[in-house]
Amino acid sequence: MFLHRYARIAAMTAVLAGVSACGGGFASGDSGFFRRSDGIPSDSELASKERADAQRAALARAKGEDQRRSTIWDLFGNSADPNTTVEVNKYLWQASLEVLNFLPIESIDPFTGVIVTGYGAPPGGGRAYRATVYVQDPALDARSLRVALQTRGGAVPAETARAIEDAILTRARQLRIRDSKL
């Protein structure tokens, strides 16, 4: 009987000690170790507070909590930046359409520079191809063009895709030279 009573008292003491520890200390931000007698925080206390604030801000950015939330009223305002434009090289765009004119177009978006075609066989060829072209920069450069080819059986050899890219780049240069003579 005495053992049961002492166990209950020990358990209650442990619970009270645990609950009372929640009221202050490191978790509340007031450690008491760095506090000067005049009430002014020390340099090391300010530095640790700044580090903690920076960590909280970085965590909020990572979670996406620092971004402004949209509301229904955003639909009625013109919040788009009119100075933001997506530029696509017009010669690469036109050359891609001309070189791949034997393929049926499934989707085309000149603002993002994506052309998606369906399956089609080139003139004089028996194998059907499908292409996705991505013009990603306003420069007339090979780095601005990405071409992905596919057959019904899977991917095509790298040489075939490179030949299509070369044909598009050659045609784009021809179009640019033609326009410069005007």
C-alpha positions as CSV (number, residue, x, y, z in Angstrom):
1,M,0.0,0.0,0.0
2,F,2.8,2.4,0.9
3,L,4.7,1.4,-2.3
4,H,1.6,2.3,-4.4
5,R,1.3,5.7,-2.7
6,Y,5.0,6.5,-3.2
7,A,4.8,5.5,-6.9
8,R,1.8,7.8,-7.4
9,I,3.5,10.7,-5.7
10,A,6.7,10.2,-7.8
11,A,4.6,10.1,-11.0
12,M,2.7,13.2,-10.1
13,T,6.0,15.0,-9.2
14,A,7.5,14.0,-12.6
15,V,4.4,15.2,-14.5
16,L,4.5,18.6,-12.6
17,A,8.2,19.0,-13.3
18,G,7.7,18.3,-16.9
19,V,4.8,20.7,-17.3
20,S,6.5,23.5,-15.3
21,A,9.6,23.1,-17.6
22,C,7.4,24.1,-20.6
23,G,6.9,27.7,-19.3
24,G,10.3,29.1,-20.0
25,G,13.9,28.4,-20.9
26,F,15.2,27.8,-24.4
27,A,11.9,26.9,-26.0
28,S,10.4,30.4,-25.2
29,G,13.4,32.2,-26.6
30,D,14.4,33.6,-23.1
31,S,17.3,31.4,-22.1
32,G,18.4,33.7,-19.2
33,F,22.1,32.9,-19.8
34,F,22.8,35.9,-22.0
35,R,20.7,38.4,-20.1
36,R,22.6,41.3,-18.7
37,S,21.5,42.9,-15.4
38,D,20.6,46.2,-17.2
39,G,18.0,44.4,-19.4
40,I,19.8,45.2,-22.7
41,P,20.4,42.1,-24.8
42,S,24.0,41.1,-25.5
43,D,25.6,40.9,-28.9
44,S,25.6,37.1,-28.8
45,E,21.9,37.1,-27.9
46,L,21.1,39.4,-30.9
47,A,23.2,37.2,-33.2
48,S,21.4,34.1,-32.1
49,K,18.0,35.8,-32.5
50,E,19.0,36.9,-36.1
51,R,20.1,33.4,-37.0
52,A,16.8,32.0,-35.6
53,D,14.8,34.6,-37.6
54,A,16.8,33.8,-40.8
55,Q,16.1,30.1,-40.3
56,R,12.4,30.7,-39.8
57,A,12.3,32.8,-43.0
58,A,14.2,30.2,-45.0
59,L,11.8,27.5,-43.7
60,A,8.8,29.6,-44.7
61,R,10.2,30.1,-48.2
62,A,10.9,26.4,-48.6
63,K,7.3,25.6,-47.6
64,G,5.9,28.4,-49.8
65,E,4.3,30.2,-46.8
66,D,6.0,33.5,-47.6
67,Q,4.1,33.9,-50.9
68,R,1.0,36.0,-51.0
69,R,-2.1,33.8,-51.2
70,S,-4.6,34.4,-54.1
71,T,-8.2,35.3,-53.5
72,I,-11.3,35.4,-55.6
73,W,-10.8,39.2,-56.0
74,D,-7.5,38.6,-57.9
75,L,-9.6,37.6,-60.9
76,F,-10.9,41.1,-61.3
77,G,-7.6,42.9,-61.0
78,N,-4.9,43.1,-63.7
79,S,-1.9,41.8,-61.7
80,A,0.0,40.5,-64.7
81,D,3.2,42.3,-65.4
82,P,2.9,43.8,-68.9
83,N,6.6,44.0,-69.4
84,T,7.1,40.2,-69.2
85,T,7.3,38.6,-72.6
86,V,8.3,35.1,-73.7
87,E,10.5,35.3,-76.8
88,V,10.8,32.6,-79.4
89,N,13.1,32.8,-82.4
90,K,10.8,33.3,-85.3
91,Y,13.3,31.7,-87.8
92,L,13.6,28.6,-85.7
93,W,9.9,28.5,-85.3
94,Q,9.1,28.8,-89.0
95,A,11.9,26.4,-90.0
96,S,10.6,23.8,-87.6
97,L,7.1,24.0,-89.2
98,E,8.6,23.9,-92.7
99,V,11.0,21.0,-92.1
100,L,8.4,18.9,-90.3
101,N,5.5,19.8,-92.6
102,F,4.8,16.1,-93.3
103,L,3.8,15.5,-89.7
104,P,0.3,16.4,-88.5
105,I,0.3,19.1,-85.9
106,E,-1.4,18.0,-82.6
107,S,-0.6,21.0,-80.5
108,I,1.2,24.3,-81.0
109,D,2.0,27.1,-78.6
110,P,4.0,30.0,-80.0
111,F,4.2,31.7,-76.6
112,T,6.1,28.9,-75.0
113,G,7.8,27.6,-78.1
114,V,6.4,24.1,-78.2
115,I,5.3,22.2,-81.3
116,V,3.9,18.7,-80.8
117,T,3.1,16.6,-83.8
118,G,1.4,13.3,-84.5
119,Y,2.8,10.3,-86.3
120,G,3.6,10.7,-90.0
121,A,6.0,9.2,-92.6
122,P,8.5,11.4,-94.4
123,P,8.3,11.6,-98.2
124,G,10.0,8.5,-99.6
125,G,10.2,6.9,-96.2
126,G,8.3,4.0,-94.7
127,R,8.7,4.5,-91.0
128,A,6.3,6.9,-89.1
129,Y,7.8,9.5,-86.8
130,R,6.4,11.8,-84.1
131,A,8.2,14.9,-83.0
132,T,8.2,17.4,-80.2
133,V,10.1,20.7,-80.9
134,Y,11.0,23.2,-78.2
135,V,12.3,26.6,-79.2
136,Q,13.5,28.0,-75.9
137,D,15.4,31.2,-76.7
138,P,15.2,34.2,-79.0
139,A,18.8,33.5,-80.3
140,L,19.3,31.8,-83.6
141,D,21.5,29.2,-82.0
142,A,21.7,25.4,-81.7
143,R,21.2,25.7,-77.9
144,S,17.9,27.3,-78.5
145,L,16.4,24.3,-80.2
146,R,15.4,20.9,-78.7
147,V,13.9,18.2,-80.9
148,A,12.6,14.9,-79.6
149,L,11.7,12.2,-82.1
150,Q,9.9,8.9,-81.6
151,T,8.7,6.0,-83.7
152,R,5.9,3.7,-82.9
153,G,8.5,1.2,-81.7
154,G,10.3,3.7,-79.4
155,A,13.1,6.2,-79.5
156,V,15.1,7.0,-82.6
157,P,18.8,6.9,-83.0
158,A,20.6,10.1,-81.9
159,E,21.9,10.6,-85.4
160,T,18.4,10.9,-86.8
161,A,17.4,13.5,-84.2
162,R,20.6,15.4,-84.9
163,A,19.9,15.3,-88.6
164,I,16.5,16.9,-88.1
165,E,17.9,19.6,-85.8
166,D,20.6,20.3,-88.4
167,A,17.9,20.6,-91.1
168,I,15.9,23.0,-89.0
169,L,18.9,25.1,-88.2
170,T,20.0,25.3,-91.8
171,R,16.5,26.3,-92.9
172,A,16.3,28.9,-90.2
173,R,19.6,30.5,-91.4
174,Q,18.3,30.5,-94.9
175,L,15.1,32.3,-93.8
176,R,17.2,34.9,-91.9
177,I,19.4,35.5,-94.9
178,R,16.4,35.9,-97.1
179,D,14.9,38.4,-94.7
180,S,18.1,40.4,-94.5
181,K,18.1,41.0,-98.2
182,L,14.7,42.7,-98.1
